[in-house]
Amino acid sequence: MTGRGGNIEEGGPVAGDSEEDGEAMETHELELDDDERLPWLESADDEEDGQGVDAGRVVGFALLALLALAVLLGGGWYLLRETGDRDFVADGSTIEAPEGPYKERPEEPGGRVARGTGDIAPAVGEGQSREGRLAQDQDVPSPSAPATGDDGDEEASTGVAVQVGAFSNRETAQRGWATLTRQTEALSGVKHRIVEGRADIGTVYRLQALAVDVAAARRLCDALQADGVACQVKR
């Protein structure tokens, strides 16, 4: 008996002990709260629900933005309406007439005459012809003096003239001829004359070289132009 009893004491748990341990484990499982869930037991649907966007907040932010925009627009309209110039608003009142006469007689009834009124140039430019008139307060110019030659004596020089210059006085014209003869050899041995005449600038003295005929005058003018001297054949 003793050996049998000893075997019983040293052996594993008996049937009664196993039942007590099972009840203890069940009691421990029942003690877990319903809110406490193990992470490996949570499903993917629960995670998506937790990370979703709150539609109520989005609608609230949109309403606040619209309200702020309405306040800004309303304030701007009010400020612009208040700063507008009300003096230009038509009120139907009568405009007062200024003091003094409504019309005044001008100092120059015919209008002010501009400088140059009555000049011949505008009419001539339009194709009209005007007769030349001499000024009454000036003396009638004397006839042109006879032409003079190289020695200054008055003589009737004949031939076709080739004009090479015009000067304000006879002395300057004579010096001009001396300068031209040194400038070109085409005038070597050619006679010349100084003819007094009238121009827009007043009295002028035309310096002219003399040729035998028109052909000779043209050849002389071509030679002068080749040397850089301006000339013109006078028939």
C-alpha angles and dihedrals in degrees: 000000000000093000090046092048090048091054090053094052095047096043129092125282117306126228094269093057094052092056092052092051092051091052091051093053092049090050091052092051091050091053091068113104120241091237093057106086127175113245094230090056095056115102129225091249091064091055093051091050091054094050097046124118117258106240092197093060092049091053090048093052091048092052091049091051092051091048092051091049091050091051092051094048093047093049092049093050091049093050093048092049093051096047094051118115107254094187091081094055110112109242099171094247124146119257112235116234117240120254119263133039119327093224130028129199110249120242090233108038094188094047129252114302111231122224113268096027110155096022116150096227098077092048093048090049089057091055099262122134124226130189116239116248129195120227113257095217094057129076119252107259115250120244117276114279116245116268119266129213133217094290093050094244117135111251137153102253113199132196139069112312125227108196114216101172150343125230139187095239140016096250093055090049091053091051089048091057091052090051093050094050089056091046098053135022091213089085094051108126093001119132121228141190138202115225122193115220146155128257139163090274093051132255115005134182113221117210111212133178116215126230130184096241142348094275092052090047091054092048090050092050091049090052091049093050090050087058092048098259117135114227143163130203112235116201 
